[in-house]
Amino acid sequence: STKDTNPENNCISVQDLIELFGGESQAKEIMGFVDLDGDGRISFEEFRNAIQESMVMDDHDMTTTATNTKNDVTPPTSNHHG
């Protein structure tokens, strides 16, 4: 197969995120964080930046993440109610 050179087709759209995460609100939230130029698409560069930032944040936030999960009142969703 030939590589697609159209930059739009090499970007992640809100629709792609909805399909990945199953919800429009999550998709729009992620798009808001990652879509730096505000064009409604996540380019490879934006994606790479977001991954690098999240890795840096994970390194710094390990202790706060651990304490925050203890205070989380929301129970994990379970599919065993059927």
C-alpha positions, 0 to 999 in steps of 0.5 A: 500500500502507498503511504498517504501524504495528505496531512489531514489523513495522518491526524487524529480527529474528534471522531477517531477519539470518540471511537477510541474512548467511547464518549464525545465528552472524553474525546473533546477533553482529550482534544482540548489538551492535545490539539495545541493549534486548535485546528480540531485535529491532533497531528503527529507532533501534537500527539508526540508532545502530549505523550512526552508531557504525560510521561514527565507528569507521571514521573513527578505525580506518582506520589500525588496520584497514589494519594488521590486514588484513596480519596476517589469516592467513585467506585470502578464500573463493573459489567457484572450486573447482568 
